Amino acid sequence: MSPFYKFIPFVMVVIIWGCDQTNDTALSEKIARLEKTVDASSGQKQISELLDAYAEFVNSSDETASSRRKMLKKAYEFAKKTGNSERVIEFASRSLLDFPKDKGREEKVLDLISIHENAGKSVVANVLKHAFMENYPNSPKADSLKNIVQDQNMSTDSIMVELGKKVKLNPGTTGINTLMATIYVDACKAYATVLPERENAPKLLFNAAQLTTTMRQFDKTIGLYDWIVDKYPDTDDAPVALATKGFILDNDLKDMDKAKEIYRQFIEKYPDHNLTGQIQFLLENLGKSNEELLKQLDPQAKKQ
């Protein structure tokens, strides 16, 4: 065989590998470049650019766990140095969820407590305090928290039950108390971040997703359903979360391409689920109006 033909497979491997690495390398190089010029004293635009790049990297499914862990550490520390509370919450929560056994997890939960307290979100801070004491009972900080928490004799699960009840008190036009629903959603996320292995965690996330749908906060809804599918794939909530995500993309956000992708993913992943037939129907009739669907389903309507 000619040496030329022996060389072709090697060239193809190099080309394919290079294509796969292009975006990742470009992002890593961008971060490295920004890190050389941006610090806590830089302008807000430059700081935001670096934080955005960190966020893009740590949320990428193409990155290895090791590289994401290292980048999360840098992102979290930089967000703290620059006083960006929103990003501290984002990176601390991501670290706790993706790497729950890593060192420094207690510090991150304490940061979440402090940020929520400083923002006047005392209810969520209280949930975090109880979750901290239950998850890290041997921590010196757990003893000091016992003296300052509200509802000292209640468990975190009991507190969540009581918060859930308040969502229906004094409801508005949507049928819920929007203020309490917002607090409850944040509390559900806090619970699942600090106590992710609790059986109640995916249920609470599902409750939160339904409430954000009612409040028409669809970006939050999608994120919550993704959380369930990603972190709790073997629960009964996961397929329902995936199906509902597709339905929202289809009917509320009118994003037919993404809806089609989710519907197909559902059918492939859950071929025997009791929702599969309905999802197949929705996929086959994607983009059709309610009137068109009624005519298709009702023989009498077809004649009119």
C-alpha positions as CSV (number, residue, x, y, z in Angstrom):
1,M,0.0,0.0,0.0
2,S,1.2,3.5,-0.8
3,P,2.5,5.5,2.1
4,F,0.1,8.2,1.0
5,Y,-3.0,6.0,1.8
6,K,-1.5,5.1,5.1
7,F,-1.2,8.7,5.9
8,I,-4.9,9.6,5.1
9,P,-6.5,8.0,8.3
10,F,-4.1,9.9,10.5
11,V,-4.9,13.1,8.7
12,M,-8.6,12.5,9.1
13,V,-8.2,11.9,12.8
14,V,-6.3,15.1,13.3
15,I,-8.8,17.1,11.3
16,I,-11.8,15.6,13.2
17,W,-10.0,16.1,16.5
18,G,-9.2,19.7,15.5
19,C,-12.8,20.5,14.6
20,D,-14.0,19.2,18.0
21,Q,-11.4,21.2,19.8
22,T,-11.9,24.5,18.0
23,N,-14.7,26.0,20.0
24,D,-13.3,24.7,23.4
25,T,-9.8,26.0,22.6
26,A,-11.2,29.4,21.5
27,L,-13.1,29.7,24.7
28,S,-10.2,28.6,26.9
29,E,-7.9,31.1,25.1
30,K,-10.4,33.9,25.5
31,I,-10.6,33.2,29.3
32,A,-6.8,33.0,29.5
33,R,-6.5,36.3,27.7
34,L,-9.1,38.0,29.9
35,E,-7.5,36.7,33.1
36,K,-4.3,38.5,32.2
37,T,-6.0,41.9,31.8
38,V,-9.1,41.8,34.1
39,D,-9.1,42.0,37.9
40,A,-11.4,43.2,40.6
41,S,-10.5,46.8,39.8
42,S,-11.4,46.6,36.1
43,G,-14.5,48.1,34.6
44,Q,-17.8,46.4,35.0
45,K,-17.9,45.6,31.3
46,Q,-14.6,43.7,31.4
47,I,-15.6,41.9,34.6
48,S,-18.9,40.8,33.1
49,E,-17.1,39.6,30.0
50,L,-14.9,37.3,32.0
51,L,-17.7,36.1,34.3
52,D,-19.8,35.3,31.2
53,A,-16.9,33.4,29.7
54,Y,-16.5,31.4,32.9
55,A,-20.3,30.6,32.9
56,E,-20.2,29.5,29.3
57,F,-17.3,27.1,30.1
58,V,-18.7,25.6,33.3
59,N,-22.1,25.0,31.7
60,S,-20.7,23.3,28.6
61,S,-21.4,19.6,28.3
62,D,-18.3,19.3,26.1
63,E,-15.9,20.0,28.9
64,T,-14.4,17.3,31.1
65,A,-15.4,17.2,34.8
66,S,-11.8,18.0,35.8
67,S,-11.6,21.1,33.6
68,R,-15.0,22.3,34.8
69,R,-14.1,21.8,38.4
70,K,-11.0,23.9,38.0
71,M,-12.8,26.6,36.1
72,L,-15.7,26.7,38.6
73,K,-13.2,27.3,41.4
74,K,-11.7,30.3,39.6
75,A,-15.1,31.6,38.6
76,Y,-16.5,31.4,42.1
77,E,-13.4,33.1,43.6
78,F,-13.5,35.9,41.0
79,A,-17.2,36.5,41.5
80,K,-16.6,36.8,45.3
81,K,-13.7,39.3,44.7
82,T,-15.8,41.4,42.4
83,G,-18.8,41.4,44.7
84,N,-21.1,39.9,42.1
85,S,-23.7,38.2,44.3
86,E,-25.7,36.8,41.5
87,R,-22.7,35.1,40.0
88,V,-21.5,33.8,43.4
89,I,-24.9,32.1,43.8
90,E,-24.6,30.7,40.3
91,F,-21.1,29.3,40.6
92,A,-21.5,28.1,44.2
93,S,-24.7,26.3,43.4
94,R,-23.2,24.7,40.3
95,S,-20.2,23.6,42.3
96,L,-22.4,22.1,45.1
97,L,-24.6,20.3,42.6
98,D,-21.9,18.9,40.2
99,F,-19.2,18.3,42.8
100,P,-21.0,17.7,46.1
101,K,-18.0,15.9,47.7
102,D,-15.4,18.6,47.0
103,K,-13.7,20.5,49.8
104,G,-15.1,24.0,50.5
105,R,-18.7,23.0,50.1
106,E,-19.6,24.3,53.6
107,E,-18.1,27.7,52.8
108,K,-20.2,27.9,49.6
109,V,-23.4,27.1,51.5
110,L,-22.5,29.8,54.1
111,D,-21.9,32.2,51.3
112,L,-25.4,31.5,49.9
113,I,-26.9,32.1,53.4
114,S,-25.1,35.4,53.7
115,I,-26.1,36.6,50.3
116,H,-29.7,35.8,50.8
117,E,-29.8,37.5,54.2
118,N,-28.1,40.6,52.8
119,A,-30.7,40.7,50.0
120,G,-33.5,40.5,52.5
121,K,-34.5,37.0,51.6
122,S,-34.8,35.8,55.1
123,V,-37.1,32.9,54.4
124,V,-34.7,31.3,51.8
125,A,-31.8,32.0,54.1
126,N,-33.6,30.2,56.9
127,V,-34.1,27.2,54.7
128,L,-30.4,27.2,53.8
129,K,-29.5,27.4,57.5
130,H,-31.7,24.4,58.4
131,A,-30.3,22.5,55.4
132,F,-26.8,23.3,56.4
133,M,-27.3,22.0,60.0
134,E,-28.9,18.8,58.7
135,N,-26.2,18.2,56.0
136,Y,-23.2,19.2,58.0
137,P,-24.2,18.3,61.6
138,N,-20.6,18.1,62.8
139,S,-19.5,21.5,61.5
140,P,-18.7,24.1,64.2
141,K,-20.9,26.5,62.3
142,A,-23.9,24.2,62.7
143,D,-23.9,24.8,66.4
144,S,-23.8,28.5,66.1
145,L,-26.6,28.5,63.5
146,K,-28.9,26.6,66.0
147,N,-29.1,29.7,68.1
148,I,-30.2,32.1,65.3
149,V,-32.4,30.1,63.0
150,Q,-36.2,30.5,62.9
151,D,-38.4,27.5,63.5
152,Q,-35.7,25.8,65.6
153,N,-37.8,22.7,66.3
154,M,-38.8,22.1,62.7
155,S,-37.0,20.1,60.1
156,T,-36.2,21.5,56.6
157,D,-38.8,19.2,55.1
158,S,-41.5,20.5,57.5
159,I,-40.6,24.1,56.7
160,M,-41.0,23.4,53.0
161,V,-44.4,21.9,53.6
162,E,-45.5,25.1,55.5
163,L,-44.1,27.3,52.8
164,G,-46.0,25.4,50.1
165,K,-49.2,26.0,51.9
166,K,-48.7,29.7,51.9
167,V,-48.5,29.8,48.1
168,K,-52.3,29.3,48.0
169,L,-53.1,32.0,50.6
170,N,-54.6,35.2,49.3
171,P,-54.3,34.2,45.7
172,G,-54.3,36.6,42.8
173,T,-55.8,36.2,39.3
174,T,-53.4,33.3,38.5
175,G,-54.8,31.3,41.5
176,I,-51.6,31.6,43.5
177,N,-50.0,34.2,45.8
178,T,-47.2,35.4,43.4
179,L,-45.0,36.8,46.2
180,M,-45.1,33.6,48.2
181,A,-44.7,31.5,45.0
182,T,-41.5,33.3,44.2
183,I,-40.2,32.7,47.7
184,Y,-41.2,29.1,47.6
185,V,-39.5,28.6,44.2
186,D,-36.2,30.0,45.6
187,A,-36.6,27.9,48.7
188,C,-37.1,24.7,46.6
189,K,-33.9,25.5,44.6
190,A,-32.0,26.1,47.9
191,Y,-33.2,22.8,49.3
192,A,-32.2,20.8,46.3
193,T,-28.8,22.5,46.1
194,V,-27.8,21.7,49.7
195,L,-29.8,18.5,50.1
196,P,-29.7,17.0,46.6
197,E,-29.8,13.4,47.7
198,R,-33.1,13.8,49.6
199,E,-36.0,11.9,48.1
200,N,-38.0,15.1,48.3
201,A,-35.6,17.2,46.2
202,P,-36.9,16.3,42.7
203,K,-40.5,16.7,43.9
204,L,-39.8,20.2,45.2
205,L,-38.1,21.1,41.9
206,F,-41.1,19.9,40.0
207,N,-43.4,22.0,42.2
208,A,-41.2,25.0,41.6
209,A,-41.3,24.4,37.8
210,Q,-45.1,24.3,37.8
211,L,-45.3,27.5,39.7
212,T,-42.9,29.3,37.4
213,T,-45.1,28.1,34.5
214,T,-48.1,29.6,36.2
215,M,-46.2,32.9,36.5
216,R,-45.1,32.5,32.9
217,Q,-41.4,32.6,33.8
218,F,-40.6,30.0,31.1
219,D,-36.9,30.4,31.2
220,K,-36.9,29.4,34.8
221,T,-39.3,26.6,34.1
222,I,-37.0,25.1,31.4
223,G,-34.0,25.3,33.8
224,L,-35.9,23.5,36.6
225,Y,-37.0,20.7,34.3
226,D,-33.5,20.4,33.0
227,W,-32.3,20.1,36.6
228,I,-34.7,17.2,37.2
229,V,-33.8,15.4,34.0
230,D,-30.1,15.8,34.5
231,K,-29.7,15.1,38.2
232,Y,-32.7,12.7,38.8
233,P,-32.9,10.7,35.5
234,D,-34.2,7.5,37.3
235,T,-37.1,9.2,39.1
236,D,-40.7,9.2,37.9
237,D,-40.5,13.0,37.7
238,A,-37.8,12.9,35.0
239,P,-39.9,11.8,32.0
240,V,-42.8,14.1,32.9
241,A,-40.3,17.0,33.2
242,L,-38.9,16.2,29.8
243,A,-42.3,15.9,28.2
244,T,-43.6,19.1,29.8
245,K,-40.4,21.0,28.7
246,G,-41.2,20.0,25.1
247,F,-44.8,21.0,25.5
248,I,-43.8,24.5,26.8
249,L,-41.3,24.9,23.9
250,D,-44.1,23.9,21.5
251,N,-47.1,25.8,22.9
252,D,-45.8,28.7,24.9
253,L,-42.4,29.6,23.4
254,K,-43.3,28.5,19.9
255,D,-39.8,27.1,19.4
256,M,-40.8,24.2,17.1
257,D,-37.2,23.1,16.3
258,K,-36.3,22.7,20.0
259,A,-39.7,21.2,20.8
260,K,-39.2,18.6,18.0
261,E,-35.8,17.8,19.4
262,I,-37.2,17.2,22.9
263,Y,-40.2,15.2,21.7
264,R,-37.8,12.9,19.7
265,Q,-35.5,12.6,22.7
266,F,-38.4,11.6,24.9
267,I,-39.6,8.9,22.5
268,E,-36.1,7.5,22.2
269,K,-35.5,7.6,25.9
270,Y,-38.9,6.4,27.2
271,P,-40.4,4.2,24.4
272,D,-42.7,2.4,26.9
273,H,-43.8,5.4,29.0
274,N,-47.5,6.0,29.2
275,L,-47.0,9.5,27.7
276,T,-45.1,8.3,24.7
277,G,-48.2,8.0,22.5
278,Q,-49.2,11.5,23.3
279,I,-45.7,12.8,22.6
280,Q,-45.7,10.9,19.3
281,F,-49.0,12.6,18.4
282,L,-47.6,16.0,19.3
283,L,-44.5,15.4,17.3
284,E,-46.4,14.3,14.2
285,N,-48.7,17.4,14.5
286,L,-46.1,20.0,15.5
287,G,-47.1,23.4,14.4
288,K,-50.8,22.7,13.7
289,S,-53.5,24.9,15.2
290,N,-56.0,23.7,17.8
291,E,-58.7,23.9,15.0
292,E,-56.7,21.6,12.8
293,L,-56.1,19.1,15.5
294,L,-59.8,19.1,16.4
295,K,-60.7,18.4,12.8
296,Q,-58.2,15.6,12.7
297,L,-59.6,14.0,15.9
298,D,-63.3,14.7,15.4
299,P,-64.9,13.1,12.3
300,Q,-67.8,15.4,12.5
301,A,-65.5,18.5,12.5
302,K,-63.9,17.2,9.3
303,K,-67.2,17.5,7.4
304,Q,-67.8,21.1,8.4
